[in-house]
Structure formats: C-alpha cells, structure tokens
Amino acid sequence: MRAITMSRLVTVLIVAAAAGCTEPFDTPPNEPSHPGGGLSVVPSSATIISGQVVALKATMRDQFGDAIAGVTVKWRSSNEAVATVAANGEVLGRSAGVATVTADAEGRTQTSGIRVLARPPKPNKDPA
C-alpha cells in the first residue's frame, strides 16, 4: 500500500479545483444530499369526518437531516369546499370529498391527501 505524500495530495486538490470541483461531494441543485433533506409533511394522508380537524406539521430539514427552525410555511387546499387549511397547518373537513393540502417553504413543496367523510346522521332518540 502506497502512502500519499503531501505533494501528491496538493496536486490532486489543484487538479480537482481546476476541473471545477469546489466541494468534496457535489450535489445537483435543489436536491438534498441527505435522504432526510428537504420538506416533509406529516401525516402524508388523513381521513376525517366533516367538522373534524387534523393538524398537519411541515418540517424543513438540511442536507444532514437536521430540522431547520424558523422556516415560514404557506399552506393551501386544492378544494376548499372539501377542506380548508389554516396558517398553522390545521385542516378542517367541510364536506365529503378529497382534497390535497400543499405546504410551500423555501421553494420546496410537499403534500398531504385529505379524505373527508360525511358526518353520520344523529340517531333518533324517540323509539316509536
């Protein structure tokens, strides 16, 4: 096994820099270099009854998978007749159907599928 001398290491680094390599591991633009990087939304799907609320949580992670604090998330619903979403990620089921709730943060998007079921009728208390 050959030892790498300091002069060989410097030569390798100079050649790499001349070729445009500025970091030890280049990653494509907008692609996380760690599987945990990017934006995530939990739960990724939910089923609720009309009138119920489910809380969605969006987390932005860096290339090392660590959560990034202070990221502003904007929420939107694909079908507000079925489900509306508040600025804090709380989704209110309004009527039976399906909607996709999207979180946007720092140029990234992630979604959660929401299925809203009709509220069951109240039972008749008068046994006639």
Backbone bond lengths (Angstrom), bond angles and torsions (degrees), N, CA, C in turn:
res aa  C-N    CA-C-N  psi(-1)  N-CA   C-N-CA  omega(-1)  CA-C   N-CA-C  phi
1 M - - - 1.430 - - 1.519 108.75 -
2 R 1.342 117.19 130.03 1.456 121.54 -177.67 1.517 110.56 -90.35
3 A 1.283 115.43 138.69 1.458 120.92 175.64 1.530 108.82 -81.55
4 I 1.300 116.17 143.23 1.463 120.54 177.04 1.522 107.49 -89.56
5 T 1.312 114.99 121.93 1.464 118.84 178.92 1.511 109.20 -84.09
6 M 1.308 116.02 161.47 1.455 121.51 -179.94 1.524 110.46 -60.06
7 S 1.319 118.18 -38.44 1.469 120.08 -178.85 1.527 110.97 -66.89
8 R 1.334 118.27 -36.63 1.469 120.57 176.59 1.530 111.15 -67.40
9 L 1.338 117.27 -40.32 1.450 121.32 179.24 1.523 110.42 -63.31
10 V 1.333 116.87 -43.82 1.458 120.93 177.97 1.516 110.11 -62.09
11 T 1.328 117.84 -41.51 1.462 121.71 178.70 1.525 110.48 -61.22
12 V 1.327 117.57 -43.97 1.468 121.60 179.32 1.524 110.15 -62.32
13 L 1.323 117.66 -43.95 1.458 120.93 -179.87 1.525 111.90 -65.25
14 I 1.337 117.43 -38.36 1.463 120.90 178.55 1.521 110.31 -65.90
15 V 1.323 117.70 -42.85 1.467 121.62 178.83 1.532 109.80 -64.39
16 A 1.310 117.07 -42.37 1.467 120.67 179.63 1.528 110.44 -64.00
17 A 1.326 117.40 -41.99 1.463 120.60 178.90 1.523 110.79 -65.34
18 A 1.314 117.40 -39.25 1.467 121.00 178.52 1.525 110.98 -64.94
19 A 1.316 117.06 -29.02 1.468 121.67 179.73 1.527 111.59 -82.98
20 G 1.342 117.39 -2.06 1.464 120.19 177.64 1.509 114.00 97.62
21 C 1.305 118.97 3.60 1.465 121.46 178.65 1.519 108.17 -80.87
22 T 1.321 117.07 114.08 1.458 120.30 -179.40 1.520 112.16 -108.47
23 E 1.327 116.36 -13.57 1.453 120.67 179.57 1.526 108.30 -130.10
24 P 1.339 115.87 155.28 1.464 117.66 -179.82 1.526 112.96 -61.16
25 F 1.319 117.26 -34.01 1.457 121.00 -179.40 1.518 107.98 -133.34
26 D 1.305 117.31 106.56 1.460 120.26 177.72 1.516 109.37 -77.95
27 T 1.328 116.75 141.47 1.455 122.01 175.48 1.511 108.34 -122.42
28 P 1.328 118.13 146.47 1.461 120.16 178.17 1.520 110.69 -62.09
29 P 1.341 118.47 150.34 1.463 120.36 178.11 1.527 111.42 -57.09
30 N 1.326 115.81 142.41 1.468 124.04 177.37 1.528 113.75 62.62
31 E 1.292 118.32 15.83 1.467 121.34 177.19 1.521 108.21 -115.40
32 P 1.321 118.19 126.08 1.458 119.10 177.81 1.522 110.72 -67.60
33 S 1.330 115.99 141.53 1.462 119.05 178.90 1.520 111.27 -87.65
34 H 1.316 116.95 -2.12 1.458 122.45 177.71 1.528 106.72 -124.88
35 P 1.327 118.21 138.78 1.462 119.04 -178.25 1.521 113.32 -55.36
36 G 1.321 118.66 -27.05 1.456 121.72 -179.68 1.516 113.63 -84.85
37 G 1.333 117.75 -5.60 1.457 120.52 -177.10 1.515 112.36 -70.05
38 G 1.328 117.41 156.12 1.454 121.87 177.62 1.516 112.18 103.78
39 L 1.319 114.98 -162.85 1.464 122.23 -176.87 1.528 109.66 -103.36
40 S 1.310 116.06 137.38 1.472 120.47 175.05 1.521 109.03 -130.88
41 V 1.331 115.25 149.97 1.467 121.69 176.55 1.517 108.11 -127.87
42 V 1.334 116.08 130.73 1.460 121.25 175.34 1.512 109.20 -127.42
43 P 1.313 117.85 141.93 1.452 125.70 -8.83 1.532 110.83 -70.81
44 S 1.336 115.36 156.45 1.466 119.87 -179.94 1.522 111.64 -76.70
45 S 1.326 116.12 -15.91 1.468 121.17 173.53 1.524 108.18 -157.69
46 A 1.333 114.60 156.36 1.466 119.47 179.45 1.518 109.50 -155.36
47 T 1.323 115.41 150.83 1.456 122.41 173.44 1.516 107.31 -120.28
48 I 1.323 115.84 126.14 1.458 121.26 -179.48 1.526 109.13 -133.41
49 I 1.317 115.84 166.14 1.466 122.22 176.63 1.529 107.48 -96.36
50 S 1.304 116.21 145.40 1.462 121.03 178.06 1.532 109.69 -48.75
51 G 1.326 116.63 129.82 1.462 121.95 -177.42 1.517 113.29 98.00
52 Q 1.326 117.76 -17.04 1.461 120.93 178.76 1.527 110.81 -86.90
53 V 1.341 114.51 162.79 1.461 122.03 179.85 1.525 108.68 -122.90
54 V 1.321 116.10 141.05 1.459 121.90 171.11 1.526 106.87 -126.17
55 A 1.328 116.50 136.42 1.458 121.29 -179.31 1.529 109.81 -94.50
56 L 1.320 116.22 122.85 1.460 121.79 174.09 1.518 108.62 -97.59
57 K 1.320 115.94 147.20 1.460 120.85 178.73 1.519 108.47 -127.43
58 A 1.327 115.45 127.30 1.465 121.02 176.99 1.521 108.68 -107.10
59 T 1.329 115.95 136.11 1.458 121.34 179.08 1.518 108.99 -131.64
60 M 1.322 115.79 127.26 1.458 121.49 173.81 1.528 107.30 -95.43
61 R 1.321 115.80 132.51 1.470 120.51 179.74 1.525 109.55 -121.10
62 D 1.339 115.26 147.44 1.458 120.06 177.65 1.522 110.28 -82.13
63 Q 1.319 116.61 -177.85 1.460 120.86 -176.18 1.527 113.29 -64.97
64 F 1.337 116.97 -13.68 1.458 120.82 178.18 1.523 112.11 -96.77
65 G 1.356 116.72 -1.62 1.450 121.03 179.57 1.513 113.96 90.00
66 D 1.340 117.44 4.90 1.464 121.02 -179.97 1.519 110.30 -85.73
67 A 1.339 116.85 139.02 1.461 121.73 178.90 1.524 109.81 -65.22
68 I 1.333 115.62 140.33 1.456 122.23 178.43 1.530 107.34 -103.48
69 A 1.316 116.47 122.05 1.467 121.54 -178.97 1.528 110.29 -82.67
70 G 1.338 115.31 154.73 1.456 120.89 173.02 1.518 116.03 78.23
71 V 1.315 118.14 15.03 1.460 121.46 179.46 1.532 108.97 -82.56
72 T 1.327 116.46 130.04 1.457 121.13 178.28 1.524 109.30 -84.00
73 V 1.328 115.45 127.06 1.460 121.67 -179.85 1.523 108.30 -113.02
74 K 1.324 116.57 131.47 1.462 121.59 174.19 1.521 107.67 -108.25
75 W 1.324 115.73 132.78 1.458 122.38 -176.75 1.520 109.82 -109.75
76 R 1.337 115.76 149.39 1.469 120.36 172.85 1.523 109.08 -151.82
77 S 1.348 114.58 153.62 1.458 122.00 178.69 1.515 108.95 -110.96
78 S 1.318 116.36 141.70 1.465 120.58 178.27 1.526 111.39 -77.15
79 N 1.335 117.15 -18.04 1.462 120.87 -177.47 1.533 109.10 -148.94
80 E 1.336 116.33 90.26 1.461 120.01 -176.08 1.528 113.37 -70.57
81 A 1.320 117.70 -13.81 1.460 119.38 174.00 1.537 109.88 -71.13
82 V 1.320 116.96 -25.95 1.467 122.29 -179.47 1.526 111.06 -94.68
83 A 1.337 116.61 -46.77 1.464 120.45 -176.85 1.520 109.98 -150.23
84 T 1.328 115.98 134.74 1.459 121.17 174.57 1.522 108.23 -110.10
85 V 1.329 115.73 155.55 1.458 119.65 -179.44 1.528 108.62 -130.05
86 A 1.331 115.15 133.58 1.461 122.01 179.03 1.528 110.09 -86.45
87 A 1.311 116.13 169.10 1.467 121.99 -179.36 1.528 112.51 -61.14
88 N 1.343 117.26 -22.92 1.468 120.80 -179.81 1.538 113.17 -92.16
89 G 1.345 117.26 4.38 1.464 120.81 178.21 1.514 114.82 91.12
90 E 1.326 118.45 3.45 1.465 120.30 177.70 1.531 109.44 -78.87
91 V 1.329 115.07 126.92 1.462 121.98 -177.93 1.519 108.64 -106.36
92 L 1.337 115.95 127.80 1.454 122.22 178.22 1.521 109.12 -106.80
93 G 1.344 116.09 123.03 1.458 120.89 174.55 1.508 109.71 -74.35
94 R 1.354 117.08 125.64 1.466 120.38 -176.02 1.520 112.23 -107.50
95 S 1.339 116.97 -40.79 1.467 120.41 178.97 1.516 108.47 -154.47
96 A 1.320 116.20 162.41 1.470 120.86 -176.76 1.523 110.85 -61.17
97 G 1.327 115.03 137.03 1.455 121.03 178.35 1.519 110.38 150.62
98 V 1.324 115.58 -165.55 1.465 121.05 179.29 1.524 109.27 -127.84
99 A 1.321 114.63 149.11 1.462 122.00 176.66 1.518 108.13 -146.14
100 T 1.301 115.15 152.96 1.458 121.14 173.27 1.518 107.26 -108.74
101 V 1.330 116.01 124.19 1.458 120.80 176.72 1.524 107.03 -100.22
102 T 1.323 115.00 128.26 1.461 121.30 -176.44 1.518 110.14 -113.65
103 A 1.333 115.35 135.86 1.463 122.48 173.16 1.525 107.41 -106.80
104 D 1.327 116.56 132.37 1.461 122.51 176.60 1.524 108.35 -118.57
105 A 1.338 116.47 130.62 1.463 120.91 177.02 1.520 109.20 -154.57
106 E 1.307 116.08 125.31 1.464 122.67 174.87 1.529 112.89 49.98
107 G 1.331 115.87 44.18 1.455 119.95 176.98 1.519 115.11 79.88
108 R 1.306 117.26 2.79 1.468 121.96 178.82 1.523 109.08 -110.51
109 T 1.329 116.32 151.11 1.463 120.57 176.06 1.519 109.21 -132.42
110 Q 1.317 113.98 151.81 1.460 121.67 175.31 1.517 106.52 -150.22
111 T 1.339 116.37 151.83 1.460 119.82 -174.57 1.527 112.46 -126.10
112 S 1.330 112.91 163.50 1.456 121.83 172.91 1.528 106.96 -137.30
113 G 1.316 116.48 129.10 1.465 121.21 178.13 1.517 110.31 -84.27
114 I 1.329 116.60 126.05 1.464 121.53 -178.24 1.523 109.08 -115.78
115 R 1.317 115.57 125.48 1.466 121.88 176.02 1.521 106.79 -111.82
116 V 1.327 116.31 125.02 1.462 120.93 -179.96 1.524 108.10 -111.76
117 L 1.319 115.20 126.62 1.461 121.71 177.57 1.522 109.43 -98.13
118 A 1.326 116.38 150.52 1.463 121.03 177.04 1.524 109.12 -65.12
119 R 1.307 115.34 144.81 1.468 120.47 176.62 1.523 107.88 -67.71
120 P 1.329 117.90 130.72 1.467 119.50 179.48 1.519 110.71 -66.81
121 P 1.305 117.67 148.80 1.465 120.01 179.84 1.520 110.44 -65.52
122 K 1.323 115.13 148.71 1.474 119.75 178.08 1.522 108.63 -71.50
123 P 1.323 116.62 140.72 1.479 118.20 179.21 1.519 110.72 -69.22
124 N 1.314 114.87 148.53 1.447 122.22 178.14 1.527 108.71 -75.43
125 K 1.324 117.93 119.26 1.450 121.91 -178.40 1.517 113.20 -81.62
126 D 1.337 117.79 -13.12 1.461 121.80 -177.61 1.530 108.82 -97.89
127 P 1.349 117.63 97.80 1.457 119.02 179.51 1.528 110.00 -75.37
128 A 1.278 115.41 102.57 1.475 118.11 -177.77 1.487 112.13 -108.14
